[in-house]
Amino acid sequence: MCGRFAQTSDSKTLVELFGLVASVHVEPRYNLAPTQSILTVRPAREGNIAQHMRWGLVPPWAKDLSGGSKLINARAETVFEKRSFSKPARHQRCVVPADGFYEWRKTKEGRSPTLFRPKLNTPFCFAGLWSRWVNAEGEVVYTATILTTAANTTMKPFHHRMPVLLSGKNVDTWLDESLTDPHRLTPLLKSADDNAISSQPVSNRVNSVRNDDQLCWSKPDDPTNQTQC
C-alpha cells in the first residue's frame, strides 16, 4: 500500500536522474494524498518528460473521475490481468519520483506515522502507470497509479505491501515503450532490498492532508508538531 508520499527533489536533480528533455517546475510536497497532482516521468517522442498527473488511475471508459480514488495503487502480481491496468502496464508506464512515503501504526495515542526514505542520496523511483481520460466537454485529464508488491523485511512490521522501487537500468527498462511482454517486465516488480530504505517516526501532522510542509518530517516529540493535526 502507498497512500501518502513526498516529492521534494528539485528540477536539476530530476533532469539529471531521468535525462529529462526539459526542466520542470517543482514545488516541494511533503504530504501528497490521493486525487492530488503528482509528478510523473514518462517517455515521449522527444525523450523522457516530466508531467503532473492526478493520483488515482481513471480508465478511458470511466464515466467520471470519482473511481480514481480507488485505483491509487495497482498490485504488481495482477497488473497485467486486471482490465483497468492491463493496457497501461503494456503501453503506458511511468515512474513516480518520491523522496519518502508513509505508513501508520495503531497506538494507544492514535495513528502513529513512520516515514520511509531512501538510504542512498537519490529519490525513490516508484513504478507507475498512466492513463488519459477525456470528459464530455473534451477536457483531457492525465491520471496515474503506483504499483505495489510484497513488503520486504524492513516494511513488514508496518504493512504487508510496499511500493515497487525501481533502480539503475530497471528504470530505463520500465520506461522502454518497445517492451510490452509481461514476461520481460514482471521480474522488475519485486520487493526492494532490505537495505534500500530507512525508517523514522515523524510528526502526527502527516495524519491531516491539510498539513504539507517540512514540519511533517520533524520528530514526534517536537512541540511545534502539535498544531493543526
C-alpha positions in Angstrom: 0.0 0.0 0.0 1.2 3.5 -0.7 -1.4 6.1 0.3 0.7 9.1 1.1 4.2 10.2 0.0 6.5 13.2 -0.6 8.2 14.7 -3.6 10.8 17.3 -2.6 13.6 16.9 -5.2 14.4 20.0 -7.3 14.3 20.2 -11.1 18.0 19.8 -11.5 18.0 16.5 -9.6 15.1 15.2 -11.7 16.6 16.3 -15.0 19.9 14.5 -14.2 18.3 11.4 -12.8 15.9 10.7 -15.6 17.6 12.5 -18.5 14.6 14.8 -19.0 14.5 16.8 -22.2 13.4 19.9 -20.3 13.4 21.3 -16.8 10.3 21.0 -14.8 8.6 23.3 -12.3 8.7 21.7 -8.9 7.1 22.7 -5.6 8.3 20.6 -2.6 5.4 18.4 -1.4 5.7 16.6 1.9 2.2 15.1 2.2 0.8 14.1 -1.1 -2.6 12.4 -1.0 -4.9 10.6 -3.4 -6.6 12.7 -6.2 -3.9 15.4 -5.8 -1.5 16.3 -8.6 1.7 14.3 -8.5 4.8 14.5 -10.7 5.5 11.6 -13.0 8.2 10.8 -15.6 7.2 9.1 -18.8 8.7 8.5 -22.3 7.6 10.8 -25.2 8.7 11.1 -28.8 11.5 13.5 -27.9 12.7 11.6 -24.8 11.7 11.4 -21.1 9.4 14.1 -19.9 8.0 15.1 -16.5 4.3 15.5 -16.3 1.9 16.3 -13.5 -1.0 13.9 -13.2 -3.9 13.2 -10.9 -3.2 10.5 -8.5 -5.7 7.7 -9.0 -5.9 6.0 -12.4 -9.0 6.6 -14.3 -9.6 4.3 -17.3 -10.7 5.9 -20.6 -14.1 4.2 -20.4 -14.9 5.6 -16.9 -17.9 7.9 -16.7 -16.2 10.4 -14.3 -13.1 10.8 -12.2 -14.6 9.6 -8.9 -13.3 6.0 -9.4 -9.7 7.1 -9.5 -9.6 7.4 -5.7 -10.0 3.6 -5.6 -7.1 3.0 -8.1 -4.2 4.8 -6.4 -2.3 1.5 -6.3 -2.1 -1.5 -8.6 -0.9 -4.9 -7.4 2.2 -6.0 -9.3 1.1 -9.6 -9.2 -2.1 -9.0 -11.2 -1.3 -5.7 -13.1 -1.2 -7.5 -16.5 -4.5 -9.2 -15.9 -6.9 -6.6 -14.5 -8.9 -4.7 -17.0 -8.1 -1.2 -15.6 -4.4 -1.8 -15.7 -3.5 -4.4 -18.4 -3.2 -2.0 -21.3 -1.3 0.7 -19.4 1.0 -2.0 -18.0 2.0 -2.8 -21.6 1.9 0.6 -23.2 1.6 3.4 -20.7 4.2 3.0 -18.0 5.7 5.8 -15.9 8.0 6.4 -12.9 6.9 8.4 -9.9 9.9 10.0 -8.1 9.5 10.2 -4.4 11.7 11.3 -1.5 9.7 9.4 1.1 6.5 7.6 1.8 4.4 7.0 5.0 2.8 4.1 6.8 1.0 4.1 10.1 0.8 2.0 13.2 -2.1 1.9 15.7 -1.0 3.0 19.2 -2.8 3.9 22.4 -2.4 7.6 21.4 -3.8 7.1 17.9 -2.3 6.6 14.5 1.5 6.9 14.6 3.2 7.7 11.2 6.5 6.5 10.1 8.5 8.0 7.2 10.4 5.7 4.9 13.3 7.3 2.9 16.0 6.1 0.5 19.2 5.1 2.2 21.1 6.4 -0.9 21.1 10.1 -1.6 18.7 9.8 -4.6 14.9 9.7 -4.8 12.9 6.5 -4.9 11.6 5.6 -8.3 8.1 4.1 -7.9 6.9 2.0 -10.8 3.7 3.6 -12.1 1.1 3.5 -14.9 -0.7 6.4 -16.5 -3.9 6.9 -18.4 -5.6 9.6 -20.5 -9.2 10.4 -19.7 -11.5 12.8 -21.6 -14.7 14.3 -20.2 -17.9 15.2 -22.1 -16.6 18.7 -22.8 -13.4 17.4 -24.3 -11.1 18.3 -21.3 -8.2 15.9 -21.1 -7.1 14.6 -17.7 -4.0 12.5 -17.2 -4.1 10.2 -14.2 -1.6 7.7 -12.6 -1.3 4.8 -10.2 1.6 3.4 -8.2 2.5 -0.3 -8.3 2.9 -2.2 -5.0 4.4 -5.6 -4.2 5.1 -7.7 -1.1 6.8 -5.9 1.7 10.5 -6.5 2.4 11.8 -7.2 5.9 12.1 -3.5 6.7 8.4 -2.9 5.8 6.7 -6.0 7.2 6.3 -4.6 10.8 4.4 -1.7 9.3 2.5 -3.1 6.3 2.4 -6.2 4.2 2.7 -4.2 1.0 5.2 -1.6 -0.3 5.7 0.5 -3.5 7.7 -1.2 -6.3 11.1 0.6 -6.2 13.0 0.6 -9.4 16.7 1.4 -9.6 19.5 1.6 -12.1 18.8 0.0 -15.5 15.4 -1.2 -14.4 14.1 2.4 -14.6 15.1 2.6 -18.3 13.6 -0.9 -18.9 10.3 0.1 -17.3 10.1 3.2 -19.4 11.0 1.4 -22.7 7.9 1.6 -24.8 9.1 -1.1 -27.1 8.8 -3.7 -24.3 5.2 -5.0 -24.0 5.8 -8.6 -23.0 4.7 -9.2 -19.3 7.4 -11.9 -19.1 10.1 -9.2 -19.7 8.5 -6.7 -17.3 7.3 -8.8 -14.4 10.8 -9.5 -13.0 11.2 -5.8 -12.3 8.2 -5.8 -10.0 9.9 -7.3 -6.9 10.4 -6.3 -3.3 13.2 -3.8 -2.7 16.3 -5.0 -0.9 16.1 -4.7 2.8 18.9 -2.1 2.9 17.3 0.2 0.3 15.1 2.1 2.8 15.4 3.7 6.2 12.6 4.5 8.6 11.9 7.1 11.2 8.9 8.1 13.3 7.6 11.6 12.3 5.1 14.2 13.4 1.4 13.3 13.5 0.9 16.4 11.4 1.1 13.9 8.5 -2.3 12.5 9.6 -4.1 15.5 8.1 -3.8 16.2 4.4 -4.1 19.9 5.3 -0.5 19.8 6.5 2.0 19.8 3.7 5.3 21.3 4.9 8.7 20.3 6.2 7.4 20.1 9.7 5.8 16.8 8.7 9.2 15.3 8.8 10.1 16.5 12.3 10.4 14.3 15.4 7.1 13.3 17.1 8.1 14.9 20.4 8.8 18.3 18.8 6.2 20.7 20.4 5.9 22.5 17.0 4.3 19.4 15.6 1.2 19.6 17.8 -0.6 22.3 15.8 -3.1 21.7 13.0 -3.2 17.9 13.4 
